[in-house]
């Protein structure tokens, strides 16, 4: 059985901690551990949902996949914001 614990421990506030520890706005979001974990989560969801019944392809499977991709996408989008407050 697949569990979120396979992704390891991480702080939901990692982006804030990263910026307060000397990270600069110009640095890439790909260096953020939280973004890397979000991509790993998305890949795991794709693997997991590939075993779902074909009848769920446009239902639950699609919704779970879009939701998992959304996490990493929102982190990347936040990186492109113009102010530090928006980025956080």
C-alpha positions as a LaTeX table, in Angstrom:
\begin{tabular}{lrrr}
\hline
Residue & $x$ (\AA) & $y$ (\AA) & $z$ (\AA) \\
\hline
Unk1 & 0.00 & 0.00 & 0.00 \\
Unk2 & 1.29 & 3.45 & $-0.93$ \\
Unk3 & 1.37 & 6.10 & 1.81 \\
Unk4 & 2.39 & 9.74 & 2.01 \\
Unk5 & 5.07 & 8.71 & 4.49 \\
Unk6 & 7.09 & 7.43 & 1.51 \\
Unk7 & 7.79 & 11.05 & 0.65 \\
Unk8 & 9.64 & 11.67 & 3.90 \\
Unk9 & 9.28 & 14.49 & 6.40 \\
Unk10 & 9.05 & 18.10 & 5.32 \\
Unk11 & 7.72 & 21.29 & 6.77 \\
Unk12 & 4.68 & 22.89 & 5.09 \\
Unk13 & 6.33 & 26.23 & 5.86 \\
Unk14 & 9.56 & 25.33 & 4.07 \\
Unk15 & 9.29 & 28.21 & 1.58 \\
Unk16 & 9.05 & 30.73 & 4.42 \\
Unk17 & 11.99 & 29.13 & 6.24 \\
Unk18 & 13.99 & 29.10 & 3.00 \\
Unk19 & 13.54 & 32.84 & 2.50 \\
Unk20 & 14.31 & 33.69 & 6.13 \\
Unk21 & 17.47 & 31.58 & 6.04 \\
Unk22 & 19.06 & 33.61 & 3.28 \\
Unk23 & 17.26 & 32.34 & 0.17 \\
Unk24 & 16.80 & 35.10 & $-2.39$ \\
Unk25 & 13.76 & 35.84 & $-4.53$ \\
Unk26 & 15.77 & 35.32 & $-7.71$ \\
Unk27 & 16.62 & 31.73 & $-6.85$ \\
Unk28 & 14.71 & 29.04 & $-8.65$ \\
Unk29 & 11.74 & 27.30 & $-7.08$ \\
Unk30 & 13.32 & 24.00 & $-8.16$ \\
Unk31 & 15.74 & 24.35 & $-5.22$ \\
Unk32 & 12.84 & 24.31 & $-2.76$ \\
Unk33 & 12.44 & 20.97 & $-1.01$ \\
Unk34 & 8.68 & 21.49 & $-0.89$ \\
Unk35 & 8.55 & 21.80 & $-4.72$ \\
Unk36 & 10.66 & 18.66 & $-5.12$ \\
Unk37 & 8.33 & 16.78 & $-2.76$ \\
Unk38 & 5.29 & 18.07 & $-4.69$ \\
Unk39 & 6.73 & 16.72 & $-7.94$ \\
Unk40 & 7.43 & 13.36 & $-6.24$ \\
Unk41 & 3.85 & 13.33 & $-4.96$ \\
Unk42 & 2.52 & 14.03 & $-8.44$ \\
Unk43 & 4.56 & 11.19 & $-9.94$ \\
Unk44 & 3.35 & 8.85 & $-7.19$ \\
Unk45 & $-0.28$ & 9.83 & $-7.85$ \\
Unk46 & 0.16 & 9.13 & $-11.56$ \\
Unk47 & 1.61 & 5.68 & $-10.76$ \\
Unk48 & $-1.13$ & 4.94 & $-8.25$ \\
Unk49 & $-3.99$ & 6.05 & $-10.49$ \\
Unk50 & $-2.68$ & 4.08 & $-13.44$ \\
Unk51 & $-4.02$ & 1.00 & $-11.63$ \\
Unk52 & $-7.52$ & 2.50 & $-11.27$ \\
Unk53 & $-10.36$ & 1.04 & $-13.37$ \\
Unk54 & $-10.72$ & 2.46 & $-16.87$ \\
Unk55 & $-14.22$ & 3.62 & $-15.93$ \\
Unk56 & $-12.61$ & 6.15 & $-13.55$ \\
Unk57 & $-10.31$ & 7.65 & $-16.19$ \\
Unk58 & $-12.35$ & 10.84 & $-16.58$ \\
Unk59 & $-13.58$ & 10.94 & $-12.99$ \\
Unk60 & $-11.55$ & 10.27 & $-9.90$ \\
Unk61 & $-8.29$ & 9.54 & $-11.77$ \\
Unk62 & $-8.37$ & 12.85 & $-13.63$ \\
Unk63 & $-9.30$ & 14.84 & $-10.53$ \\
Unk64 & $-6.51$ & 13.30 & $-8.42$ \\
Unk65 & $-3.92$ & 13.88 & $-11.13$ \\
Unk66 & $-4.90$ & 17.51 & $-11.70$ \\
Unk67 & $-4.89$ & 18.20 & $-7.95$ \\
Unk68 & $-1.42$ & 16.71 & $-7.50$ \\
Unk69 & 0.04 & 18.70 & $-10.41$ \\
Unk70 & $-1.59$ & 21.85 & $-9.02$ \\
Unk71 & 0.57 & 21.81 & $-5.89$ \\
Unk72 & 3.89 & 22.01 & $-7.75$ \\
Unk73 & 2.40 & 24.44 & $-10.28$ \\
Unk74 & 1.28 & 26.86 & $-7.58$ \\
Unk75 & 4.74 & 26.84 & $-6.01$ \\
Unk76 & 6.31 & 27.59 & $-9.40$ \\
Unk77 & 3.76 & 30.33 & $-10.07$ \\
Unk78 & 4.49 & 31.91 & $-6.68$ \\
Unk79 & 8.14 & 32.13 & $-7.65$ \\
Unk80 & 7.21 & 34.39 & $-10.56$ \\
Unk81 & 5.37 & 36.92 & $-8.40$ \\
Unk82 & 6.66 & 40.44 & $-8.30$ \\
Unk83 & 6.83 & 41.09 & $-4.55$ \\
Unk84 & 8.28 & 39.13 & $-1.64$ \\
Unk85 & 4.88 & 39.03 & 0.07 \\
Unk86 & 3.24 & 37.46 & $-2.97$ \\
Unk87 & 6.09 & 34.98 & $-3.22$ \\
Unk88 & 5.68 & 33.87 & 0.39 \\
\hline
\end{tabular}
